[in-house]
Amino acid sequence: MLIATEKETERAEHPVDVVEQLAATNDWSFDRDDEDEISISVAGAWTEYHVAFTWLPQLETLHVSCAFDLKAPERRRGELMSLVNAINEQMWIGHFDFWPKEGVAMHRHGLILTGGAQPSATQCAALLDNALQACERHYQAFQFVLWAGKNAREALATANFETKGEA
């Protein structure tokens, strides 16, 4: 059963404005061509991440995606999807997707802001930080599957071991 609620709640501030202010405060390179979306480039330890915050008014949700390029040969895509599933089994917040046509892997999550709730800069920073940490933690596992020929479980175990050893 779906619960009926009022749609199109008035907001004191556009949720993406909060993210834009956060990006400007942190001197992050960003681009905002649309009222409902902002793109931010963030350098990680392994690669450049492309972060997009998108306001979805019909869902009253601020969606964040953190993507990185992943040129996956056709022969490794099945194992790559097994890796995505194995990673997602361990995730508490958000999930990973692989988009073969675009050649990207991404971590995605949404902050539900129903009833006119406003996101804080702290919440937006936490969304971004969680997405970046997830990508940094699993980037090597993707590389192990694609270029070292490991299966999903081996790649994940190896990446987790190396990540824990570095801490």
C-alpha positions in Angstrom: 0.0 0.0 0.0 1.3 3.4 -0.9 0.9 6.3 1.5 -0.7 9.4 0.0 1.2 12.6 0.7 1.3 16.2 -0.6 3.6 16.7 -3.6 5.8 19.7 -4.5 6.6 20.9 -1.0 7.9 24.5 -0.9 11.5 24.7 0.2 13.4 27.6 1.8 16.5 26.6 -0.2 17.1 24.3 -3.2 18.9 21.2 -2.0 21.6 21.5 -4.7 22.3 25.0 -3.5 23.6 23.5 -0.2 25.9 21.2 -2.2 27.1 24.1 -4.3 28.0 26.2 -1.2 29.8 23.2 0.2 31.8 22.8 -3.0 32.7 26.5 -3.1 33.7 26.5 0.5 36.1 23.5 -0.1 37.5 25.0 -3.4 36.3 21.9 -5.3 36.1 22.1 -9.1 32.3 22.0 -9.9 29.9 22.7 -12.7 26.2 23.5 -12.4 24.5 23.7 -15.8 21.1 22.7 -14.4 19.2 23.9 -11.3 18.7 20.3 -10.2 22.3 19.0 -10.7 25.8 19.8 -9.8 29.0 17.9 -10.9 32.1 17.9 -8.8 35.5 16.5 -9.7 37.5 15.0 -6.8 41.0 13.5 -7.0 41.3 10.2 -5.1 44.3 8.1 -4.3 43.7 5.8 -7.3 41.8 7.9 -9.9 39.7 11.0 -10.5 36.1 10.7 -9.3 33.1 12.3 -11.0 30.5 13.1 -8.4 27.0 14.3 -9.3 24.4 15.5 -6.8 20.9 15.4 -8.4 17.7 16.7 -6.9 14.8 14.4 -7.8 11.7 16.5 -6.9 9.2 13.7 -7.7 10.9 11.5 -5.1 12.0 14.4 -2.8 15.4 12.9 -2.8 19.0 14.2 -3.2 20.8 11.6 -5.1 24.6 11.3 -5.2 26.6 9.2 -7.6 30.4 8.9 -7.5 31.7 7.4 -10.8 35.1 6.4 -12.1 36.1 5.3 -15.6 36.3 1.5 -16.0 37.2 0.3 -19.4 36.1 -3.3 -19.0 36.9 -5.8 -21.7 33.8 -7.9 -22.7 35.4 -11.1 -21.5 35.7 -9.8 -17.9 32.3 -8.2 -17.6 30.6 -11.2 -16.1 33.2 -11.4 -13.3 32.9 -7.7 -12.9 29.2 -8.0 -12.3 29.9 -10.7 -9.7 32.3 -8.3 -8.0 29.6 -5.6 -7.9 27.2 -8.1 -6.3 29.8 -9.2 -3.8 30.6 -5.6 -2.8 26.9 -4.7 -2.5 26.3 -7.6 -0.1 28.7 -5.9 2.3 27.3 -2.3 1.8 25.2 -0.7 4.5 24.8 2.6 2.8 24.4 3.0 -1.0 25.3 0.5 -3.7 27.6 0.1 -6.7 26.5 -0.2 -10.3 28.5 -0.9 -13.5 27.3 0.8 -16.7 29.1 -1.0 -19.5 27.9 1.3 -22.3 29.4 4.3 -20.5 32.4 2.3 -19.2 31.9 3.5 -15.6 31.5 2.0 -12.2 29.6 4.2 -9.7 28.5 4.3 -6.1 25.0 5.6 -5.6 22.9 6.7 -2.7 19.9 9.0 -2.0 19.0 11.2 0.9 15.2 11.3 1.3 13.9 14.8 2.2 10.2 14.4 2.3 7.9 17.1 3.6 10.2 20.0 2.9 13.1 18.7 5.0 16.3 20.6 4.1 19.7 19.0 3.8 22.5 20.4 5.9 26.1 21.0 4.6 27.2 18.3 7.1 24.7 15.8 5.6 25.9 16.6 2.1 29.5 16.3 3.1 28.8 12.9 4.7 27.0 11.7 1.5 30.1 12.7 -0.5 32.6 11.3 2.0 30.7 8.0 2.1 30.6 7.7 -1.7 34.3 8.6 -2.0 35.4 6.2 0.7 33.4 3.3 -0.9 35.0 4.0 -4.2 38.5 4.3 -2.8 38.0 1.1 -0.7 36.9 -0.9 -3.7 38.7 0.6 -6.7 41.6 -1.9 -6.5 39.1 -4.8 -6.4 37.8 -3.7 -9.8 41.3 -3.5 -11.1 42.2 -6.9 -9.8 39.2 -8.4 -11.7 39.8 -6.5 -14.9 43.6 -6.6 -15.2 44.9 -9.3 -12.8 42.4 -11.9 -13.8 41.2 -12.6 -10.3 37.7 -13.8 -9.6 35.3 -11.5 -7.7 35.8 -13.1 -4.2 39.6 -13.1 -4.6 39.7 -9.5 -5.8 37.5 -8.3 -2.9 39.6 -10.3 -0.3 42.9 -9.0 -1.8 41.6 -5.3 -1.9 40.2 -5.5 1.6 43.5 -7.0 2.9 45.5 -4.3 1.3 43.2 -1.5 2.5 43.2 -2.8 6.1 47.0 -3.2 5.9 47.5 0.4 4.8 45.4 1.9 7.7 
